[in-house]
Amino acid sequence: MHSHAPLSPQDSKLPITLERLRSGESGSVIAVNVDGDLKKRFLALGLKEGSSVRVLRRAKFGGPMHLRVGTSELIVRLKDASCICLVSAFASPS
């Protein structure tokens, strides 16, 4: 299981990969570095450069991430999430 240091507001403008986000955090996609059918699927579901992504849940033990992209909800493997670059936008306190 990978353990990443928590992101801070100072890091919010640095590009990171999607699998670094925690539940409740969001970001804006700047690159989708996958090919073929997976890229077509992501594009069809709205996961493309400029789209906003929010992490709804993360599975335990390195399992997939549950995301919201626009009005779509996706389940993405961590391996695929590591190919998606974004700029983090921290969730505002509720």
C-alpha positions in Angstrom: 0.0 0.0 0.0 1.3 3.4 -1.0 1.5 6.1 1.6 1.7 9.7 0.4 2.3 12.8 2.4 -0.8 15.0 2.7 -1.0 17.8 0.2 -0.9 21.4 1.5 -2.4 24.6 0.1 1.1 25.6 -1.0 1.2 22.4 -3.3 -2.2 23.3 -4.9 -0.7 24.8 -8.0 1.9 22.0 -8.6 0.8 19.2 -11.1 0.2 15.9 -9.4 -1.4 12.6 -10.4 -4.9 11.7 -9.6 -4.1 8.8 -7.3 -2.5 11.3 -4.8 -5.9 12.9 -4.0 -7.8 11.8 -0.9 -11.5 11.5 -0.5 -13.3 14.8 -0.8 -10.4 16.5 -2.7 -10.7 17.7 -6.2 -8.6 19.0 -9.1 -8.6 20.1 -12.7 -7.2 17.7 -15.3 -4.2 19.0 -17.3 -3.3 15.7 -19.1 -4.6 12.2 -19.6 -1.6 10.0 -20.4 -3.3 6.8 -21.5 -3.9 5.4 -25.0 -6.3 3.4 -27.1 -9.7 2.3 -25.8 -9.1 3.6 -22.2 -8.5 7.1 -23.5 -11.7 6.9 -25.6 -13.6 5.7 -22.6 -12.3 8.5 -20.4 -13.1 11.1 -23.1 -16.7 9.7 -23.5 -17.2 10.0 -19.7 -15.9 13.6 -19.6 -12.4 12.8 -18.1 -10.3 15.1 -20.3 -8.1 18.1 -20.1 -9.9 21.0 -18.4 -12.5 18.8 -16.6 -13.0 19.0 -12.8 -12.6 15.7 -10.9 -13.7 15.0 -7.3 -12.7 11.9 -5.3 -15.8 10.5 -3.7 -14.2 7.4 -2.1 -11.1 5.4 -2.1 -11.1 1.6 -1.7 -8.8 0.1 0.9 -5.7 -1.9 0.2 -4.8 -0.2 -3.1 -8.3 -0.7 -4.7 -9.9 1.6 -7.2 -11.1 5.2 -6.7 -14.7 6.4 -7.0 -14.7 9.7 -8.8 -17.2 12.4 -10.0 -16.5 14.0 -13.3 -19.2 16.5 -14.1 -22.4 14.5 -13.7 -20.8 11.1 -14.3 -19.4 8.9 -11.6 -16.5 6.6 -12.4 -14.5 3.8 -10.8 -10.8 4.1 -11.8 -8.0 1.7 -11.0 -5.0 3.4 -9.2 -2.8 2.3 -12.1 -4.9 4.3 -14.5 -5.3 7.2 -12.0 -1.5 7.5 -11.9 -1.6 8.4 -15.6 -3.9 11.4 -15.1 -2.2 14.7 -14.3 -4.0 17.5 -12.6 -3.8 20.6 -10.5 -5.3 20.1 -7.1 -8.1 22.3 -5.8 -8.6 21.8 -2.1 -12.1 21.2 -0.8 -13.6 24.1 1.2 -14.5 23.3 4.8 -18.2 22.3 5.2 
